[in-house]
Amino acid sequence: MQADEIDPQAKAAVERQDLFPLPHSRRGVKIARLITRPAMWLQNRNPPSVGATVDRTIPGPADDLDARLYLPDANGPFPTVVFFHGGGFVFGSIDTHDWLCRHLTRESGLAVLSVDYRLAPEHPFPAAVEDAHAAVEWAAENPDAIRGTGEIAVAGDSAGGNLAAVAALMAAERDGPEIAHQALIYPGVGVEDDQQSVREHTGIVLSESDLEWYERCYYVNEIHQRNPYADPTKAADVSDVAPATVITAGFDPLRDGGKAYAEQLVRDGVPTRYENYETMVHGFMTLREVDRAHEAIADVAADLADALDEN
């Protein structure tokens, strides 16, 4: 499931990240979020070009949600990918995933609507789920506001992959909106302490204390972890969800959980493409200096484009 060694480019990126460990306190989280803002400005200088970007708000269940629409350099309207960022449900923003969303737009020829959602620990489960579902419903119901065709896919990485999977499950169980495809990028689903990937790779990007902190912040109570809208691997039947692309990384503690969900989708008859990038680490598709990240983004974009072209 993993190669003998981590890709050298990914390893160098991980070593740089290790210099700035994530805080595990409410005060530390607030400070870290503030500190990352200027860092994101530097990281997002000279971004990959797209046809246009539009920053806006969309209505959420508690308050308006910030969103950024990425449009291809072509004449619309476009099918739309609603994207949810990663960050353990605690960190992350539209800006942390700007580079990835721009590349998805360029490679797919689709519009990408990147949506912020309420973060834990201030807003534990189910706040993020409610926001994600509301964003997908709004995008489907308001195509003119996003130069859309009304065709919708969902995508996300890590915690955002969890939200994309849950949004697809909720749409299936609540009779809409129709979702053409779900792209789950190293999703935070189905993670168990006894999995080989957790035993062997905790400490690479995600430490044991990171995983425990995110879990406490988001779920608060372990009872919530049994809710399919908190973790779709707990669903008894996923046969009606959208076709899926599931991406995992060989040296990622979350690898086996993502693989287990891909297998669950297949067992329930959902067309699913699963690919494990054996030399990669958690979060690799946001690492612009890693060549394999560019290849993976192109592969996911092709799946999304193919699915939306068929509708």
Secondary structure, 3 states (H helix, E strand, C coil): CCCCCCCHHHHHHHHHHCCCCCCCCHHHHHHHHHHHHHHHHHHCCCCCCCCEEEEEEECCCCCCEEEEEEECCCCCCEEEEEEECCCCCCCCCCHHHHHHHHHHHHHHCCEEEEECCCCCCCCCCCHHHHHHHHHHHHHHHCHHHHCEEEEEEEEEECHHHHHHHHHHHHHHHCCCCCCCCEEEECCCCCCCCCCHHHHHHCCCCCCHHHHHHHHHHHHCCHHHHHCCCCCHHHCCCCCCCCCEEEEEECCCCCHHHHHHHHHHHHHCCCCEEEEEECCCCCCHHHCCCCHHHHHHHHHHHHHHHHHHHCC
